[in-house]
Amino acid sequence: MATFYNSDEHGRVISQGSQTDMPKLSTKLDSIRAYQWEIEFNPPAVIQGTGSESTPTTYTLAAKQVSELGYTIEDIVVNRVNDRYFYPGKASPDEVTITFDNLLEQKAGALLWRWAQQVYNPLTGEFGDINNKMKTNIVVHQLNNKREPVSSVTLYAAYPKSYRTAEFNYATEEFHTIQLTFRFDFMSAES
């Protein structure tokens, strides 16, 4: 029987072996997605349980999907006789939906739930904090196929607006995900 395994000395090796020469599981042969995203943020101190705003912990989570990032500028219309002139008006940031995966290792599911509870806690019916302790900056890093950052977008004063878990379904081989929709005040893009 031919076996396939990864060896540090010889790379990928194919051998006709016996029962003792079994295939070895290797992560070095895993595929790397062409594009990946990482989400970096410092959750509010009240969520981290530190009680101190001076020592925030930075979390970096893998994201399976990130919706479009952007904003829209409304028009100011000026009518003059038979002419219409348009001027830029109020800017309105779009909402962004981020689907997180690989959450087991970092216990991120509980962290994201506590953050969503800081905005609205369905157990107590309480909304937000008057001191804005629910908002923080989020940085979305896009990675290339070598897992190197190629661009970043910073969302300032973001807070979770909705929280959804993936469907619980035995028929799928997908990783379990958590989907959050965020509202933010403004953004900047860096390359």
Backbone hydrogen bonds, N-H to C=O, Kabsch-Sander energy under -0.5 kcal/mol:
donor,donor_aa,acceptor,acceptor_aa,energy
3,T,15,S,-2.1
5,Y,13,V,-1.5
7,S,11,G,-2.6
11,G,7,S,-2.0
13,V,5,Y,-2.3
15,S,3,T,-1.4
17,G,1,M,-1.4
17,G,15,S,-0.9
21,D,18,S,-0.7
22,M,20,T,-1.2
30,D,27,T,-1.1
36,Q,143,L,-1.4
37,W,63,A,-0.7
38,E,141,H,-2.2
39,I,61,L,-2.9
40,E,38,E,-0.5
40,E,139,V,-2.9
41,F,59,Y,-2.2
42,N,137,N,-0.7
47,I,44,P,-1.5
48,Q,44,P,-1.4
49,G,45,A,-1.2
50,T,45,A,-1.1
51,G,45,A,-1.0
59,Y,41,F,-3.0
61,L,39,I,-2.7
63,A,37,W,-2.0
64,K,99,T,-3.1
65,Q,99,T,-1.4
67,S,97,T,-2.6
70,G,68,E,-0.5
72,T,92,S,-2.7
74,E,72,T,-0.6
74,E,90,K,-2.9
76,I,87,Y,-2.6
77,V,75,D,-0.6
78,V,76,I,-0.5
78,V,85,Y,-3.0
79,N,77,V,-0.5
80,R,83,D,-2.8
83,D,80,R,-2.9
85,Y,78,V,-2.8
87,Y,76,I,-2.1
89,G,74,E,-2.7
92,S,72,T,-3.3
94,D,70,G,-2.5
96,V,182,F,-2.1
98,I,96,V,-0.5
98,I,180,L,-2.9
99,T,65,Q,-3.0
100,F,98,I,-0.7
100,F,178,I,-3.0
101,D,62,A,-1.2
107,K,103,L,-0.6
107,K,104,L,-0.8
108,A,103,L,-1.2
109,G,103,L,-0.5
111,L,107,K,-1.1
112,L,108,A,-2.9
113,W,109,G,-2.0
114,R,110,A,-2.4
115,W,111,L,-1.9
116,A,112,L,-2.3
117,Q,113,W,-2.4
118,Q,114,R,-1.2
119,V,115,W,-0.9
119,V,116,A,-0.7
120,Y,116,A,-2.2
121,N,126,E,-2.5
124,T,121,N,-0.7
125,G,121,N,-2.7
126,E,121,N,-0.7
128,G,119,V,-4.0
132,N,129,D,-1.8
135,K,132,N,-1.3
136,T,158,A,-2.0
138,I,155,L,-2.5
139,V,40,E,-2.9
140,V,138,I,-0.5
140,V,153,V,-3.1
141,H,38,E,-3.0
141,H,139,V,-0.7
142,Q,151,S,-2.8
143,L,36,Q,-3.1
144,N,148,E,-2.3
147,R,144,N,-1.9
150,V,142,Q,-3.0
151,S,142,Q,-1.2
152,S,190,E,-2.8
153,V,140,V,-1.9
154,T,188,S,-2.8
155,L,138,I,-3.6
155,L,153,V,-0.5
156,Y,154,T,-0.6
156,Y,186,F,-2.9
158,A,136,T,-3.1
158,A,155,L,-0.5
159,Y,183,R,-2.0
161,K,181,T,-4.4
162,S,181,T,-1.4
164,R,179,Q,-2.4
166,A,177,T,-2.3
169,N,167,E,-0.8
172,T,169,N,-1.0
178,I,100,F,-1.6
179,Q,164,R,-3.8
180,L,98,I,-2.5
180,L,178,I,-0.5
181,T,162,S,-1.8
182,F,96,V,-3.4
183,R,159,Y,-2.1
185,D,156,Y,-2.3
186,F,156,Y,-0.8
188,S,154,T,-1.9
190,E,152,S,-3.3
